[in-house]
Amino acid sequence: MEEKIQGKQTNEFIEWVKAIAFALLVAFLIKQFLFTPVLVKGASMEPTLVESDRVIVNKIGPKFKSIDRFDIVVINNVMIDNEEKNIIKRIVGLPGDKIEYKDDQLYINGEKYSEPYLDQYKKDLKDPGSLTYDFTLEQDLGETTVPEGHYFVLGDNRRVSNDSRNPELGFIPKEKIMGTTSIICWPIEHIDFRFN
């Protein structure tokens, strides 16, 4: 009788180990290939994202559909200040686009574009200056258009963001884009499922 109980306990223990191992494998595969949490560091995406927000990155989406203008993306392993980092930025220029900023207004291929996600930030500026300084691609990067297979990215906090305007970072190759994000999952008071 005691052997039956011991055998039953051993079988139950093995079943639990299998279930936990399977759950860990599924979690690993989801994180590796589908979705992963990323911690926001720095102020370059304020006010949209703030330091210590955690976002969920959709890694699979960009493999099956195009990356759209104004998507927020996580970019893998870029060199900034002689250090390799992952960064979060907003796609502003698509391949073939001509980008220009004049009088705090974005122009893409000569057409004026609104950026409603910056409206409140512009109103809250404490000084009379503009949020985004005037520039052209040619001025900052020596190119007239965004090269094929690359993107031009900006942080929402244009005054402090280290983004594509900096020749050290420049245009972002598509392969460097880990994925898109539109979900803040932490902290609780910042949870948002469509902040983009």
NORQUIMO-V849470 format. One record per backbone hydrogen bond with DSSP energy under -0.5 kcal/mol. CO is the residue of the C=O (numbers start at 1). NH is the residue of the N-H. E is the energy in kcal/mol with one decimal. If there is no record, write none. Layout:
CO&NH&E, CO&NH&E
This chain:
1&5&-1.8, 2&6&-2.5, 3&7&-2.8, 4&8&-2.4, 5&9&-2.5, 6&10&-2.4, 7&11&-2.5, 8&12&-2.5, 9&13&-2.5, 10&14&-2.4, 11&15&-2.4, 12&16&-2.2, 13&17&-2.4, 14&18&-2.5, 15&19&-2.5, 16&20&-2.6, 17&21&-2.6, 18&22&-2.6, 19&23&-2.4, 20&24&-2.6, 21&25&-2.2, 22&26&-2.6, 23&27&-2.6, 24&28&-2.5, 25&29&-2.5, 26&30&-2.5, 27&31&-2.4, 28&32&-2.7, 29&33&-2.4, 30&34&-2.3, 30&35&-2.1, 34&59&-3.0, 34&60&-1.1, 36&57&-3.1, 38&55&-2.7, 40&52&-2.7, 43&46&-1.5, 44&157&-2.5, 45&48&-0.9, 45&49&-2.0, 50&53&-2.4, 53&40&-3.2, 54&185&-2.8, 54&186&-1.2, 55&38&-2.6, 55&57&-0.6, 56&58&-0.5, 56&182&-0.6, 56&183&-0.6, 57&36&-1.5, 57&59&-1.0, 58&62&-0.5, 58&180&-1.5, 60&63&-1.2, 60&64&-0.7, 61&64&-1.6, 61&65&-2.0, 68&71&-1.9, 71&73&-0.5, 71&91&-3.2, 72&181&-2.4, 73&75&-0.5, 73&89&-2.1, 74&178&-2.4, 74&179&-1.1, 75&87&-1.9, 78&80&-0.6, 78&85&-2.6, 80&83&-1.0, 83&80&-2.9, 85&78&-3.2, 87&75&-3.3, 89&73&-2.9, 90&154&-2.3, 91&70&-3.4, 93&152&-2.3, 94&97&-2.4, 97&99&-0.6, 97&146&-2.4, 98&109&-3.1, 99&137&-1.3, 100&107&-3.0, 101&135&-1.6, 102&105&-0.8, 105&102&-2.4, 106&113&-2.6, 107&100&-2.2, 108&111&-2.0, 111&108&-2.7, 113&106&-0.7, 115&118&-2.4, 116&119&-1.0, 118&122&-2.6, 119&123&-1.9, 120&124&-1.9, 122&125&-1.0, 132&104&-0.5, 135&101&-3.0, 136&140&-2.2, 137&141&-3.5, 137&142&-0.8, 137&143&-0.8, 138&142&-1.2, 146&96&-3.2, 147&150&-1.6, 149&174&-2.6, 151&153&-0.5, 151&172&-3.1, 152&92&-2.9, 152&93&-2.5, 153&164&-2.1, 154&90&-2.8, 156&158&-1.6, 157&160&-1.6, 157&161&-1.8, 161&163&-0.9, 163&166&-2.2, 163&170&-0.5, 165&167&-0.6, 166&169&-1.6, 166&170&-3.2, 171&173&-0.6, 172&151&-1.8, 173&176&-1.8, 174&177&-1.7, 176&76&-3.9, 176&178&-0.7, 179&74&-2.4, 180&58&-3.3, 181&72&-0.5, 182&195&-1.1, 183&56&-2.1, 183&185&-0.6, 184&192&-1.8, 186&54&-2.9, 187&190&-2.2, 187&191&-0.6, 188&191&-1.2, 192&184&-2.9
